[in-house]
Amino acid sequence: MLYTVGEMAKVLGVPASTLRYYDKEGILPCVERSSGGIRMFTDKDYEWLKVVECLKKSGLSIKDIKAFTEMIDRGDDSLKERLDLFRLRRDSVKKQMADMQETLDFLEFKCWYYEQAIKDGTESKVRDLPVEELPTQHKATKEKMNILHSDRGDD
């Protein structure tokens, strides 16, 4: 089946201008054109665009995605290079996810902290709670927050 730029953009949930930009930057090397010069996308193009979307979301620049397309054009001699690229992106995403989990844990702790302070009518009671008395899910976060104090001997 063939899709116009607008149709493919709608399927992907991106502006049509994004697909035109990708084409201009050379990361859509196989997109066909109608006799009138209109870009016509296939199901195979859709699969490729999902790869591009994944690489972009993982932090790869358009320039680097272009380099990846050039690796593909080189054929099998670039298989190891392509695998290395995906492993690097995977590791980067795992690191980002761990960082985001730590941020979420901190936000969850602070929400609990202020909810408890409001419930108690004062912040001092919750502020002075020893780590052992915190809900289990917040102990590690609180311990990370206290590391500077314990390093200085301020405990």
Protein Blocks (a to p, Z undefined) as FASTA:
>chain_A
ZZdfklmmmmnopafklmmmmmmnopammbccdfkopacddfklmmmmmmmmmmmmnopa
fklmmmmmmmmmnommlmmmmmmmmmmmmmmmmmmmmmmmmmmmmmmmmmmmmmmmmmno
paklmmmpcfklpcfklmmmmmmmmmmmmmnopZZ
